[in-house]
Amino acid sequence: MAAGAFAMAAPARAHHSFPDIYVEDRTVTIQGELAQIVLRNPHSFVHVVVKEKDGSLVRYAVEWVGAAELGGQGVTPETLKLGDYVIVSGWPGRNPTDHRVRMTSMQRPKDGFLWKMRPRGM
């Protein structure tokens, strides 16, 4: 499959601690086009290309929940398409030059699609 395609069965890697990578008591919002979509366990990722105020384009790696959890919430490989314009909110990465976000919500304005992170423990 081409780059940007869905990878449903990637091997699990060592799990990391979210507080080591993300600032969980802050929220950022980014808006842009989906450039890559990877659904896998234990965590999925989307890459969003954001146009900055100065006109430059920045690619953000957005960490999401795993493919199994997404499937249980009705998110399938057909839900998102490359080029979709999305609004993502989440926890920023501790290193701002990494351009990382741990997604807590995603909206797609063209059709009203909305995904929100389930509260912990659910």
C-alpha positions in Angstrom: 0.0 0.0 0.0 1.1 3.6 -0.6 2.4 5.8 2.1 -0.4 7.4 4.0 -2.5 4.2 3.7 -3.9 2.4 6.7 -1.7 0.0 8.6 -4.0 -2.1 10.6 -1.7 -4.9 11.9 1.6 -3.2 12.8 3.5 -4.9 15.6 3.3 -3.3 19.1 6.3 -1.3 20.3 7.3 -0.6 23.8 4.6 1.5 25.5 5.6 4.9 26.7 4.4 7.2 29.5 2.2 10.0 28.1 3.3 12.5 30.8 6.9 12.0 29.7 6.0 13.1 26.1 3.0 15.4 26.5 1.9 18.3 28.7 -1.4 16.9 29.9 -2.6 20.0 31.7 -2.4 22.1 28.5 -4.5 21.9 25.3 -3.6 23.1 21.8 -5.7 23.2 18.7 -4.4 22.7 15.2 -6.2 22.9 11.9 -5.1 21.4 8.6 -5.2 18.6 6.0 -4.6 15.0 6.8 -1.3 13.9 5.1 -1.0 10.4 6.7 -3.3 8.0 8.5 -2.0 5.0 10.4 -4.5 2.9 12.3 -2.7 0.4 14.5 -2.3 -0.9 18.1 -1.4 0.2 20.6 -1.6 3.8 19.2 -2.8 5.1 15.9 -1.4 8.3 14.3 -2.5 10.9 11.9 -0.2 13.5 10.4 -1.8 17.0 9.9 -0.2 19.6 7.7 -0.8 23.0 9.3 -0.4 26.4 7.6 1.3 28.7 10.1 0.7 32.4 10.4 3.8 33.1 8.3 2.6 30.9 5.5 5.0 28.0 6.2 3.6 24.5 6.3 4.3 22.4 9.4 3.6 18.7 9.7 2.3 17.5 13.1 2.4 13.9 14.3 -0.9 13.4 16.2 -1.1 10.4 18.4 -4.5 8.7 18.8 -5.9 5.7 20.5 -5.4 2.2 19.1 -7.2 0.8 16.1 -9.1 -1.7 18.3 -10.6 1.1 20.4 -11.3 3.2 17.3 -13.1 0.3 15.7 -15.3 -0.1 18.8 -16.2 3.6 18.5 -17.2 3.2 14.8 -14.0 4.7 13.3 -12.9 2.5 10.3 -10.3 2.8 7.5 -13.0 4.4 5.5 -13.8 7.1 8.0 -11.0 9.5 7.2 -9.4 10.3 3.8 -6.1 11.9 3.0 -6.7 15.6 2.3 -9.6 15.9 4.7 -9.5 19.2 6.6 -9.6 18.6 10.3 -9.5 20.5 13.6 -7.6 18.6 16.2 -7.3 19.4 19.9 -5.0 17.7 22.4 -2.0 17.8 24.7 1.1 19.4 23.2 4.4 17.7 23.1 6.9 18.6 25.8 9.4 19.5 23.0 7.7 22.1 20.8 10.1 21.5 17.9 8.8 17.9 17.7 5.3 19.1 16.5 3.5 16.4 18.4 0.0 16.3 19.8 -1.8 13.7 21.8 -5.3 13.9 20.4 -8.3 14.5 22.7 -10.7 15.4 19.9 -11.0 15.7 16.1 -13.6 17.5 14.0 -14.2 17.4 10.3 -16.3 20.5 9.5 -17.4 19.4 6.0 -19.7 16.7 7.4 -19.8 17.2 11.2 -17.7 14.1 12.1 -16.6 14.4 15.7 -14.4 12.1 17.7 -13.6 12.7 21.4 -11.3 10.8 23.8 -13.2 8.7 26.3 -12.6 9.6 29.9 -9.9 7.4 31.5 -11.2 4.3 33.2 -14.0 3.8 30.7 
